[in-house]
Amino acid sequence: METDISSNISLIRQRIEAASARSGRDPRSVRLMAVSKTVAPERIREALEAGITLLGENYVQEAREKIPAIGHAAEWHMIGHLQTNKVKYVVNLFDWIHSVDRLELARELDKRAGQNNRRLNVLIEVNVSGEESKNGMEPDAALELVRQVSLLPNISVRGLMTMPPYSDNPENSRPYFQALRKLRDEISAAAVPNIRMDELSMGMTDDFEVAIEEGTTIIRVGRAIFGKRL
Ligand SMILES: *Cc1c(COP(=O)(O)O)cnc(C)c1O
């Protein structure tokens, strides 16, 4: 079966509107990112034609091949785990990095961004579930990392990102989304200079409506747009 990317996107937009209405939010406060890992450039272009303005990739090697081929009509967001020795490849490809989980990585991003006259938006990735297999830092250490990253001139802290444990019931994600939002509010209250805490990157194909109810500002949707990954 062919996947009709443009009708998938319209359907998601309707679901964003409905979930926003239910929770008294302006649907424009929720940005839809199309997660295009493993998706070929022709199909990514279809998503762009259907109005997508944010694209997410997970793997550096794949991004190095695809992003130059597609260009920068949309904002590119790095959402996968990032090794420090790969940072030199990503600073010119991506506008946002969602997976900053250690100071060493932030320092390297700052250094390479500076060398390339770039300024990158970053989110701090937090492991709110404490699951060992998950990337992201401990919630208790997030404020201290934000303070340290706030001193780096070429990267701007914009908020937090999380990925809850896999579950087939979207309600199981709710406590983790609530925990991320609470942590965001605590960090905001600390009034660290030179940062913003406006963005919450949370919610994927199976749980984005719950994430909207819990305050997400960026939902990262792959399969509901492009179909099952091979
Ligand atoms: C793959 C991926 C997504 C998208 O997942 P879907 O379930 O296909 O919507 C979102 N965020 C991250 C970090 C991912 O790795």
Ligand as a Chemical Component Dictionary entry (heavy atoms), coordinates in Angstrom:
data_LIG
# 
_chem_comp.id                   LIG 
_chem_comp.type                 NON-POLYMER 
_chem_comp.pdbx_formal_charge   0 
_chem_comp.three_letter_code    LIG 
# 
loop_
_chem_comp_atom.comp_id 
_chem_comp_atom.atom_id 
_chem_comp_atom.alt_atom_id 
_chem_comp_atom.type_symbol 
_chem_comp_atom.charge 
_chem_comp_atom.model_Cartn_x 
_chem_comp_atom.model_Cartn_y 
_chem_comp_atom.model_Cartn_z 
_chem_comp_atom.pdbx_ordinal 
LIG C1 C1 C 0 12.005 7.723  15.850 1  
LIG C2 C2 C 0 11.806 8.790  16.845 2  
LIG C3 C3 C 0 10.608 9.525  16.884 3  
LIG C4 C4 C 0 9.407  9.227  16.004 4  
LIG O1 O1 O 0 8.793  8.033  16.402 5  
LIG P1 P1 P 0 7.392  7.540  15.776 6  
LIG O2 O2 O 0 6.924  6.570  16.785 7  
LIG O3 O3 O 0 7.705  6.967  14.444 8  
LIG O4 O4 O 0 6.507  8.723  15.692 9  
LIG C5 C5 C 0 10.518 10.564 17.803 10 
LIG N1 N1 N 0 11.540 10.870 18.629 11 
LIG C6 C6 C 0 12.687 10.182 18.631 12 
LIG C7 C7 C 0 13.776 10.578 19.566 13 
LIG C8 C8 C 0 12.857 9.126  17.742 14 
LIG O5 O5 O 0 14.004 8.429  17.764 15 
# 
loop_
_chem_comp_bond.comp_id 
_chem_comp_bond.atom_id_1 
_chem_comp_bond.atom_id_2 
_chem_comp_bond.value_order 
_chem_comp_bond.pdbx_ordinal 
LIG C1 C2 SING 1  
LIG C2 C3 SING 2  
LIG C2 C8 DOUB 3  
LIG C3 C4 SING 4  
LIG C3 C5 DOUB 5  
LIG C4 O1 SING 6  
LIG O1 P1 SING 7  
LIG P1 O2 DOUB 8  
LIG P1 O3 SING 9  
LIG P1 O4 SING 10 
LIG C5 N1 SING 11 
LIG N1 C6 DOUB 12 
LIG C6 C7 SING 13 
LIG C6 C8 SING 14 
LIG C8 O5 SING 15 
# 
